[in-house]
Amino acid sequence: MNTTPKQQTTETTTDAEPMSMARLASPAFIIGVTGNMDPVPQAGAKDPFEHVKEPIRKLFRYLRGVEGSRAGLDSLLAHADFAAGLEGWQGLGVDTPIVLLTSLAPGADTLAAQVALEEEFVKLKFHVRAPLPFPKEHYPKASTFRLRETDKAPAKELLAVFDDLVGKICSGNPEHAFPVLLKDDPRTDAERGKLFKADLNDPARQNLRYQAAGEYVVAQSDLLSAIWDDDFPSTNEVGTAAMVEVKRRGPASELLPETTALTWADSGPVFHLHFRRLKCVAKGNEPDPQREGKLRILHPYELGPADATLRKEIALLWDPEHPQAAEREAFCRWQVEGNRRFTRIAALLAEFNQTKVPTVEAVNEEFQKRTGDCASNLQESMGAAFASLQGLCAVQRRAGDENRRLATCKRRGMAVVFLLTLVAAMLLHLFAHWYPQMACAHAGAIRCCLAFAALICVAVGLVVFWLQRGKRTEEKTHDYRALAEGVRVQVAWCLAGLDSSVAANYMQRQRGELDWIRTAISSATAPYPRWADWFRKLSRKGQLLALKCVKQSWIDEQTEYHRKTSKVRLDDLHFFHRLGGVLALAGLGHVPLHLLALGTGFCGCLVGRSGKCGCVGLCLLASLFAVWLFSCVIEIVENGEKYRPLTCPRNLAAALWQAFKRMILTLVPVPREQNQLDLKMRRRNMLYAFLGHLPLGLVVLATAISLDHWVAASARWWPEASSLMIVSMGFCFVSGTLAVAWAERTLLSEEAYQYNAMASLFASGGQEMEQLLQTLEATLKQPETFDQNVARTQDLILALGREALAENAEWLILHRARPMEPVMAG
């Protein structure tokens, strides 16, 4: 069921107007278009291609989610089975920009661009970008605009349409129509200009550029719209049939600079609209009424059957009513899998674009942080590309802010579940051992209340867990962190003048629903070669400044971040493990005392009815409190700025919690294992660790026993001290177990290791880059040597970026493999 998109709070802008912050911080959904250049016109109509444009409009409305658009799509479908799996489609809403990529060849490319530039779709936030085979001043001279192969000059009517579309597309930004570069194209504009002119007269090179433009559209699109007569498919590598195959199997790795040798097809369907072409009519072929103007949906081969023969037989079906039941079933599974993945990816992108938009001040702060000393010179030197870099910073800030908010919610939810588990366990212990010292008429009612309260705690914990699971808090936390980290690397690569793509090097093993992260980064960055062009046009001093900026704002910043975070995670790990050990020892100490008390009447002697035990417990508590208070004062003095004003409960609680952690880490010394291979040393360290936990464990034990006897002596309707000792023993065991479980559940050990490894990696890279920067500064007057060292520095930045992306992907796998589960005390 489709709904009308929500009204957005920001004003709708066209490409000719300044972009709002919402538009800057919102990755776009990309529609690529490919198709035949000679669709059959409709004779006698005011617009001879209106019969082609109307289905395109229906498709665009459906993607946006306009009310009633599902009926329009259903009217296009050649068979209902093509829509299997699209039941949950709600449209992209109004918060997600939609960008149409078209090479502006006559025919299908031009018709789709004209529809996207209509007033209706401009208001629906459709935008058009034109990746061209040649620069827009050279492209009209190509064979594309000749009606017949024998024509020596382009057709004027085709040129007029092209010039009109280019004018509209480039009205806000001249870079919206750009040439697609090959991987081996020369670096300078003068050399490229000569090569473009030469390629216009070389049919083989001209076809290569057509293929590159087509594959660029395919590789960058989340959905490919193919307006194509498959009854008359082209057999070359630049036709629509070839582009459909590229979308389904993956692009060629040797053609475009941003592609890699891994040629998996990014998840994205082909929406094939069938219209006859003139070449088919000229051969006397009759139109097929079941296909003309109809839509079928094709999906990547990786989602299809593993059997190559079966996959080939059902890959291009128009009529799923296949004679063989097995083939029909395989076809339906393919459609459902592809449509559901497409729906989920689009929904995740739309969900991110509905999050809170960062303020202008926040984005400027992020931009300053990411660009450092180079910020003041970027806007003038980058020109139109400056907005894209600012947009990348806006996306990173948006993802980072949302990640931090959700991470806080997730951690609080986990803390509530753990706390309720502890309370429920203690209530159940009291329920099991509630035998008052004297007859009490309300004893049964009290036990029932204790059991009921325990059940309430369990129920509330489950509700908190299911609410977080229902809102996908944990999944979105991980996704937005992955997006922010990917954008961080992409910004560094852009500043270093690299034309490499994070999307092509990131999370290739986490394909499927996480593809939206790669496409979001790609949509905010492409076209990639412009960053290398910008960097190359800088003076040598400008290039040196940009590389210094990358070191300062990325490498040094990441080194410090990973070092600090590793220390925090390691301290937290030691704190929870030591706290768990202390509580476990205290619980274990209850056992012999309880047995002794039961067998010899030791309880009465221990209490002594004279308050001696109480005095001991009180002294121990007072000492503990004094140490805690002294640690709090130290923490508050050292972190005064962080914890001011202390009248704020949250800040005061944070200060006290940090002080408590410091107290535990100080009072429970654990020796470091200096030689893991020395068995004697390891055994000795284990003994020292036990002895380090013992004093504080005895303090907790004595305090617990004192409290048990004080409570038992305070009123006769309380249980006896021996029963309360069982309860306190259970409290020590359960709370100690939960402390260790918290450390394990939050992956403190794994994160400390990962952050420490990345800190070492970035520190090493920073040292190497510092030497390269010094060499660059010394060779400013030696152009050839300077360029060689720049290339070495860029290679280092590229390698560091790939390592950072690999670490981020591993982090994501680690956390997704261990989702939050309700903790039940046993």
N, C-alpha and C positions, 0 to 999 in steps of 0.2 A: 504494500500500500504506500503510495507516494504522498508526501505532504508538501505544503507550500513552504519554501525556505523561510527561516526566521529573519526578521528585519535586523540588520546589523546596525551597530551604534555609530560606526564611522561612515563618512560620506563616500559614496561611490566615485571613483576617479577613472578617467581615461588615461591612455598612455601619454596624451598631450599635456596632462595636468601633473603637478607634483604628487609623488606617491605618498600616501599616508603611512604612518608607522605600522598600522595593521597590515597594509599590503607588503611593506618591507619585510616584516617578520613572519609572513605566511608563505611557506613553500607552495608552489603551484602544482596542479594536476596537469600533466602534459598529454595532449592528444596529437599524435602524428597522423599525417594524411599522405596517402599515396594512391595512384590510380592512373587510368588510361587518359591519354591526351586527346582522344577523339570519341567521347561519348556521343551517341546518336541524338541530334537535336529533335525537338518536337515541332513538327511543321505547323505553321499557322498560329503559333502561340506568341503572345507579346514578349515573353522571355522564353526562348527556345529550350532553356535548360532548367526551367522551373520544376519539371518532374524529377530532376536530380537534386535540386536544392531542398525541396520539401522533406524528403527522407533525412537529409543531413540535419535540418532543423529539428525534426522529431528526435533524432539521436542526441543532439546537443541539449534539448530540453530534458530528456531523460537523465542524462549525466548530471545536470544541475539539480534535478529533483523538483522540477516545476509540477504543480498539481495537475493530475490527469495525464502526465507524460507516459505513464506505464501503458496506457491504452494505445498511445501512438506507437510505442515500441512493439507491442503485441501485433499491431496491424502490419508491421514490417517483417516480422519473423516468418521465415519459410516453414518452420515447424516448431511446435511448442517445446520440444525437447531441448532446443538451443538455449532456452531460458531457465533450464533446470539448475537450481543453485542460486538464482538471482532473487529469491523470494524476500531476502532481508535487505535488499537495496533501498536506501532512503534518499539517495542523491548526495551530492557533495555539499549542499547547502550554499549559503552566500558568503561564507567566510573563507572559502578556498578559491583562489584565482584559478582560472582554467586558461591554459596557453595552447594555442594551435600552432604546431610546427608544419610549415609547408614550404616546398622549394619553388613555389609560384610558377611551375610549368603550366602551359595552357591545359585546359581540361579540368580534371578532378581537383588538382591542387588549387587552381584559381577559384573554382566554384566554392570549395570549402572555405577559403579565405574570405570571399565575398559574403558568405553567410555569417561568419564569425564577426565581421565588421558591421553587420546590420545593427540598427539602433537597439532592437530587442536584446541582442546578445552582448552588446557593449554594456547595457544596463545590468545584465546578468554577470558582468565581470569576466567576459571573454577577452583574450588578448591574442595577437597574432605575432609570431616571430618567423623570419624567413631565412633559414640556412640555405644558401645558394651554391650551385656548383662553381660559379665564378663571381667576382665582385659585381655589384649591381650596375656599374658603368660598362662592364664587359659582357655580362650575361646576355643582353639583347642581341649580340652578334653571334650567339651560339646557334646550333642547328635546331634547338628546341623551338624557336619561334618561326621556323619555316614550315609552311603548310605541306609542302611536298619535298621529297629528298632532292629533287632536281632544281628547286628554287635557289637562287643565288642571294636573295635578300630576304630579310625577315618580313612577315606580314605586318602592315601598319596597325591593323585592328588589334592584333595580339600585343604589339608593343604598347599601344595606348592603354590596354587593360593592365599590363605589367607596371607601367609608369604610375598609373592611378593607385594601384595597390601598394607599391613601394612608398609612394608619397604619404599614404595614410598610415602605413606601418611605422615609418620612420619619423612621423610628425613629432613624437615625444622624445625619441632617442634614435640617432642615426645608426647605432649598433644593432638595432632590432632586425636589420637585414644585413647579413654578413656572409662572407664566403667560407665554405668548409675546407679546411686545410688537410692535406695529406700528411702522413707521417714523415715523408722524406722531402717536403717542401723546403725551400731555402728560408733562411732566417730574416733577411732584410726585405723591406718593402719594395725596393728597386728590383731586386732579383726576382721576387714574386711577380711583380708586374710584368716583367719580360716573359716569365714562364707562363703566366695566364694567357698572354697574347699568343705565344707559340702553341699552347694547348688548344686554342680555338681552331687552329688549322690542322690539328692532328686528331683524326677520328678515334684512335685508340686511347689517347690521353683524355680526350673529351669524354668518352664513355667512362673512363676511370673516375673522373670528377663527378659525373652523374651518379655513379655508384656510391662514391663517398658521401655525397649529399643525401642520397636515399638512405644509406646505412646510418648516417648521423640522426636523421629523423626517427628511424626505427629504434636505435639504441637509446635515445633520450626520452622516448614516449612511454607513458604508462598504458596507453591504449593506442592501437594503430587502426585507423579507419581506411579500409581499402575499397575504393570505388572502381570495380574491376570486372571485366568480362572474362571469366575463367574459361569460357568456351573457345577463346582465341588467345591463349596465354603466350607471352613472349618467351623466347628461349635464351635470351642474353642475360647478363648479370646485372642489368640496370632496370629491367622492367618491373612491373608491379608484382608479378608472380615470384620473381627473385626476392623482392623486399618482404613479401609475406613469408617466404621460407626463412629469411634472415631473422624475422621477428620470432619465428617458432623454434629456431635452432640456435641462434646467437650470431653476433656480428663477426666479420673477419678480423683477426687480431693484427694483421699487418697493414691495414688501410688507414685507420684514424689514430691520431697520437694519443687519445685518452683511453683506447681499448687495450686489453691485456690478452695474453695467450689463452687465458681461460675463457672459452666462448659459450658459456651457459647462457641460455635465454632468460633475461630477467622476466619475472612473472608479469604477464600482460597479454590480453587477448587481442585478436584481430577481429574487428567488426567489418565483415565483408558485405558491401552493398553491390548487388549485381545490376549492371546496366550494359546494354550492348554497345559495342564500339563500331565505328564506321568500317573498319577493316573486316569485321565479321559480316556486316551487311553486304559489303562489296562481293563477298564470296557466295552470296545467296543463301546464307544460313537463316533459318526461320527463328524468330524469338521464342523462348520457352516461357509461357505465361506463369509457370510455377516458380520461376527464378527472377524474371524482370522486376526490378525495383524491390526485391526481397532481401532480407538480411539473414546471414548465418554468422555464428560466433565460432572462431577457431582459437585453439589454445596451444601453448608450447608443447613440443614433443616430449619434454621431460615429464610432463604430467600424464602422458598417455600410456597405453599398454607397453609392457617390456618386450612383447613379441613384435619384432620389426615387421613381419608380414601382416599381422593383424592391424598394427598401427597404420601401415600404408593403405590398407583397404578401407579404413574408416576415417582417415585423416582429412579428406576433402568431401565428405558426404553432404549432399543437399537434402536428401530425403532419408531420415533415420529409420524409416520403416524398412529396414534391411531384411532380406529373406532369412538370414541366419540369426537365431536368437542370441548366440554367444557374441556375435559382432554388435548387435543392438545393445546388449548389456554393457559391453566394453565402451561403446560410444557414449552411453548415458553416464557411466562413471567418469569418463574423461570430462564431459561437460560440467557435471556437478563439481568435480574437484577444481577445475579451472575457474568456474564462475564464483565459487565460494571464496577462493583465494583472491580473485580480483575484487570482490565485494569487501572482503576484510581489509585489504591493503588500502583501498579508497576510504573506507570508514575510519581507519586509524589516522590517515592523513587529515581527514576532515575533523576528527576529534582533537588532534593537536592544534589545528587552526582555530578551534573554538576556545582555547585556553586564554588566560589573561594576557593582553598585549602589553609589552613593556613600555614604559614612558620614554619620551625623547631623551630625558636626562640619563636614564638607565642605559639606553643604547649608546649614547655618546660616551658614557663612562666605560662601557664594554669596548667600544671602538678604540678609545684611548689606551685601554689596557692591552688590547691585541696588537696595536700598531706602534705604541711607544713613541720614541723620538721622531719617527717617520710620519706621524699623523698630520702635522702641519703642511707637509709637502705633497701629500697624497692626492688631495682633491684636484689640484691644478695639473699634476702630471698624469693622473689616471683619466681625467675627462669623464666620459659617460660610464666607464667601468667603476667609478668611485661608488655609485649607488649600489652596485652589486656587492662590493666589499662591505659597505655599510649594512646591506641587507643580510649578509652572512653573519655579521656581528649581532644583528637584531634577532636572527633565528637562534643563535647560540645563547643569547641572554634569555630569550623566551623559554627555550628548552631547559636551561640551567635553573632558572627561577622555579619552573614547574617541577623539575626534579627535586630541588631542595624542599619545596612544599610537600610533595608527595612522600619523600623520604622521611620527613618529620612525622607525617600522619602514620606512615607504616611503622615507624619505631614506637610511636606512642601506642598504637594498636597492639603491637607485640608486647609492650610493657604491661598494658592492661590485662592481656590474656595471661601472661606469666603471673602477675600479681593475684588475679582472681583464682588461678590454679593453686597458688600457695594458700590463699584464704580458704578455698574449698577443702584442701587437704587438712588444714588445721581444724576446720569445723567438723569434718568427718572423724578426726581423731578424738575430739571432745565428745562427739556423739557416741563413739564406741566405748569411751571410758568415763562417762558421766554417771558416777555412782556417789552421791553425796555421803558425807560422813555421818549424818543423822537422817532419819526418815523425813522425807519432804513430799508433801502432797503434789507439788508441781514438777517433780523430777521427770515424770513421763512427758509432760508438756514441753519442758525445756529441751529434752532430747529430740522431740519432734521438731521443735523450732530450729535446733542446730542442724538436723538433717535437711530440713526444708531450705534453710539459708545456704547450705552447701550446694544443693541443687540449683538454687537461684544463681549462685556465683558461676556454676558450670554453664548454665543457660545464657547468662549475660556474656560470658567469655565466647561462647559459640556464636552468639549474635554479632559481637564485635568482629569475630573472624569472618563470618559470612558476609557482613557488610563490606569489609575491605576486599574480600574475594569478589563480591558482586560488582564493586566499583573498579575492579582491576587495578587497585592502587599499586600493588607490587609490580605488575607487568609494566604499567606506564612509567613507574619510577625508573626501571631498568632501560626502557626504550628511550626515554628522554635524556638519560645520561649518555646512552650510546650516540644519540643524535648530537648532543652538545660536544662530545669528545671528537666525533667525526668532523664537525664544522671547525673545531679548534685547529685540527691538523690541516684542513683545507685552507683556512686563512693563512697559516704559516707558509704553505706551498704557494699560494697566490702571491704573497709578499716577496717570496724568494724567486719569483719569475718562472715557476714550474708550470708546465701545461699538463701535469698529471692529475688524474681524477681519484678522489677518495672513494667514490662509488665503485670504481673498478678494482679497488684494492681492499675493500672493507666487507667483512662478514659474508664472504662467499659461502661459508659452510652453514650459515644461518639463513638459508633461503626460505621463501614462502611469505609468511606474514610480516617478516622484518624487512622485506624489500622496500617498504615505504620509506625507511630511514635513508637508504642509499639514493632513492629517487628524489627525496626531499633535498638532500645535499646537492645532488646534481642539478636540480631545477634552479637552485639559488646561485649556482656557480657558472654554469655553461654560458657561452662557449669558452672552453679552457685556453686555447691559444692566445687569447687577448692578454692574459696575464704575462705570458712570455714576451709578447710584443711590447707591452708597457715597460717591462723591466729592461728590455734591450734598448729602448729609446732613452733611458735615463743616462745621465753622464756617469763616468766612472765613480765619482764621489757619491752620486745619488744611489748607484748600485751598492756601494759599500755601506751607505747609511741604511738602505733597506735590509741588507743582510745582518747588520748590527741590530737592527730592530727585531728581526726574527730571533736572534740569539737572546736578546734581552726579554722580549715579551712572550717567548714560547719556551726556548730551551732552559734558560735560567729560571723562569717562573715554574716550569714543570719540575725541574730538579728540586727546587725548594718545596713545592707542594707535595711531591712524592716523599721527600725526606721527612717533612713534618707529619704527614698523614701516616707514614709507616711507624713513626714513634708513637703517635696517638693510639693506633691500632695495637701496637705491641704492649703499651702500658695498660690498655683496656683488657687485653688478653691475660696479662699477668695478674691484674687486679681481680678479675672474675675467677681465675683459677685459684689464686691464693685465698680469696674469700670462700670459695667452695671447699678448699682443703681445710681451712680453719673450722668451718661449720660442720664438715664431716667428722673431724677429730672430736669436736664437742659432742656431736651426736653419738659417736662411738664410745666416748667416755661415760655416757649415761648408762651403758649396758652393765659394766661391772658394779657401778654404784647401786643401780637398781636391784641387781641380783643380791648384792650384799645386804641391802636394806630389807628385802623380802625374807632373806634367810635368817638374819640375826637381829632384826629390829634396829638396824643401824640408822634408820631415818630419824628416830627419836633422839638418838645420841647426836646425830649430825645437827639437828635443829637445836637441841640442848635446852629448849624452852627458855633459854637465857638470852637469845638473840645474838649468840656469838657468830653463827653462820650468817645471819643477816648483816652483822657488822662487816664480816669479811666481804660479802657480796657488795655491800654499799661502798666499801673502800675501793674495791675493784672497779665498780661503776664510776665512782668519782674520778679515779685515775684515768679511766678510759675517756671520760668526758673532758678532762683537762687536756689530754693529748689531742683530742679531736678539736677542741676549741683553739688550742695553740696552732694547729695545722690550718684551721679556718682563717685565723688572723694572717698567717703567712700568705695564704692563697689570695686573700682579699687585697692585701697590701701589694703583692706582686702583680695582680691583675685588676687593679683598681678601675682602669678605664673600661675594661670588659664587663665588670660586674656592677657598674654604677647605673642608676641609683640602686643602692641595696634595699631600698624600700619596695622595689618591684619584686613581688614574690617569685617570679620566674628567675630573675637574675640572682636573687638570694639563694634560691634552691640550687641553681647551677653552681654557685660558689661553694655551698656546703657540700654538694656532691663531689666536686673536684677535691675539696679538702679531705673528704672521707676516703676517696681513692688514694690520695697521697699518704694518708695515715696507714692504710692497709699495706701499701707498697713499702712503706718505711719500717713498719713493725714486723713484717714477715719477710725477712731477708732470704733470698734463694740464690745460691751460688751459680755462676755461669759455667756451663760445660765447655771448657776450653779445648779439651781433646776428646772427641767423640769415639776415637778408636781405643782409648785407654780404659779397659773394663774396670780396673781398680778405681780410677778417678771417677768413673760414672757411678759406681756403687757408693763411693764416699760422698759424692754430691747428692745422691738420693737420700742418704742418711742425714746430711746437713739440711736438706730441704725439709725432711720430716721434723728435725729439731727446730727449724725456723718457724714452722707452723705451730709447734707445740705450746709455746707460752701464751699466745693469743687464744689458742683453742682452749687452754685451761681457764683463761679469764672468762671466756664465753660460757664454759661448762659451769664454773662456780657461780656466775651471775644467774644462769638459768635455774640452777638448783635452788639458789637463794630465793629467787622469785617464786618458784614452785611452792616452797615452804611458807613464804610470806602469804601467798594467796590462800593456801590451805588453812593457815592459822587465822586468817582474817574473818572467816565466816564458816559455820558448821555445815551450811548447805552446799559448800564447794566440795568437789571430790578430794580424796586424800592426796597427800603429797606424792605417794608412789604412783598414783594414776596420772597426776599432773606431770610427773617426770617422763612418763611415756609420751605424753603430748609434746613436751618440750624436746624430747629426743626426736620425735617425728618432725617437728619444726626444723630442727637443725639439719636432719638428713634431707628433707624435701627442699629447703631453701638452698642448701649447698648444691644439691643436684641441679636445681633451676639456675643457679649462678653459672655452673659449668655449661649447662645446656644453652644459656644465653650466649656465651662465648662461642659455642659451636654453631648455634643457629645463625648468628650474625657474621659467621665466617671471618672472625678476627684473625685467626692464624693465617688463613689463605691470603687475606687482603694485606696483612703485614708483610708477608713474603713477596707478594706481587709489587706492592708499592716500593719496597726496599730494592728489588731488582730493577725497577724502572728508574729509581733515583740514581742508582749506580750507572745505568745505561745513559741517562741524560747528562749526568756529571761527566762521564767519559766523552760523550759527544760534545759537550760544552767546552771541555779542554781542547779537544781537537779543533773545534771551530774557532776558538780564540787564537790558536796558532795560525789558522788559515786567514783570519781577519788581519792579523799583524802582517802576514805576507802580502795580502791585498793592499794594505796601506803602504807598504814599502815599494810596491810595483805599480803605483798609480800612473807613473809616466812611462810604463812599458806595456802598451796595449795588448800585445800577444800573450805575454806572461800573465797579465791581469785576467784576461778572458779564460785562460786555462785554469787559474786558481778559482775563478768564479764557478766554473763548471764543477770543480772538485767540491766546492762548498755546497753547491746545489745537490750534488749526489749525496753528500752527507745528510743534508736536510731531508731529502727524499727517503733515505734509509731509516733515519730516526722516525719519520712519520709513519712508515710502514710498520716499524716495531711497535709504535704507540697504537696503531690501529689493531695490530694482532693482539696486543695486551688487552685492549678494550673489548675485543671479540671474546677473548678467553674469560674476561670478567663477566661478560654477559652470559656466556654458557654456564659458568660456575653458579651464578645466582639463579638463573632460570631452571637449572637442574635441581635446586633445593628450595622450592617455594615454601612460603609460610604455611604451617600446619597447626591446628589447635593442640596446645600442650595440656596433656592430662596427667595429673599426679597419680602415681601408683605406689 
